[in-house]
Amino acid sequence: MDPSWFLRIEAPFREADLLVFSDGRLDLSWYDPRDLDAGMRNEGHGHLSPTSLVALLERLVRPEGAV
């Protein structure tokens, strides 16, 4: 299934791709370009509500700690 929405975030402390599917599922991949040895991290979420999606995005854009 192709994603309905694709969001790319690029910042000095994080690069991330979010794929949002029409069934409410979200796939998230991110890494910290300052630490290339850490590699890409992945998360999947099912049936997000608007509130939980906003919380996920807020965690993602924090410079430290994150997702």
TORSE-262634 format. One line per 4 residues: number of its first residue (from 1); their letters; for each residue x, y, z of C-alpha. Coordinates in Angstrom, 1 decimal. Layout:
REM TORSE-262634
NUM> A> X:Y:Z ~ ...
END
This chain:
REM TORSE-262634
1> MDPS> 0.0:0.0:0.0 ~ 1.3:3.4:-0.9 ~ 1.4:6.1:1.7 ~ -1.2:8.9:1.6
5> WFLR> 1.3:11.4:3.1 ~ 5.1:11.6:3.2 ~ 6.9:14.0:5.5 ~ 10.6:14.6:5.6
9> IEAP> 12.2:16.5:8.4 ~ 15.8:17.7:8.1 ~ 17.5:19.5:11.0 ~ 21.0:19.7:12.3
13> FREA> 20.1:17.1:15.0 ~ 17.7:14.8:13.2 ~ 16.7:13.6:9.8 ~ 13.4:11.7:9.6
17> DLLV> 10.9:10.3:7.1 ~ 7.3:9.8:8.1 ~ 4.9:7.7:6.0 ~ 1.2:8.1:6.8
21> FSDG> -1.1:5.5:5.3 ~ -4.9:5.8:4.7 ~ -5.7:3.1:7.3 ~ -4.2:5.3:10.1
25> RLDL> -0.8:3.5:10.2 ~ 2.4:5.5:10.4 ~ 5.9:4.3:9.7 ~ 8.8:6.5:11.0
29> SWYD> 12.5:6.2:10.2 ~ 15.0:8.7:11.7 ~ 18.7:9.2:12.5 ~ 21.0:11.8:14.0
33> PRDL> 23.4:13.0:11.3 ~ 25.9:13.9:14.1 ~ 26.2:10.2:15.0 ~ 26.3:8.2:11.8
37> DAGM> 27.4:5.0:13.7 ~ 24.0:4.8:15.5 ~ 22.3:4.0:12.2 ~ 18.7:4.4:11.1
41> RNEG> 16.0:3.8:13.7 ~ 12.5:2.7:12.8 ~ 9.1:2.8:14.5 ~ 5.6:1.8:13.5
45> HGHL> 2.4:3.1:14.9 ~ -1.1:2.0:14.2 ~ -4.4:3.9:14.2 ~ -3.0:7.2:15.6
49> SPTS> -5.4:9.8:16.9 ~ -4.7:13.5:16.1 ~ -3.5:14.0:19.7 ~ -1.0:11.1:19.6
53> LVAL> 0.2:12.2:16.1 ~ 1.0:15.7:17.5 ~ 2.8:14.1:20.5 ~ 4.9:11.9:18.2
57> LERL> 5.9:14.9:16.1 ~ 6.8:16.9:19.2 ~ 9.0:14.1:20.4 ~ 10.6:13.9:16.9
61> VRPE> 11.6:17.5:16.7 ~ 13.2:17.7:20.1 ~ 16.9:18.1:19.7 ~ 17.8:15.5:22.4
65> GAV> 16.3:12.3:23.8 ~ 13.6:12.0:21.1 ~ 11.5:9.2:19.8
END
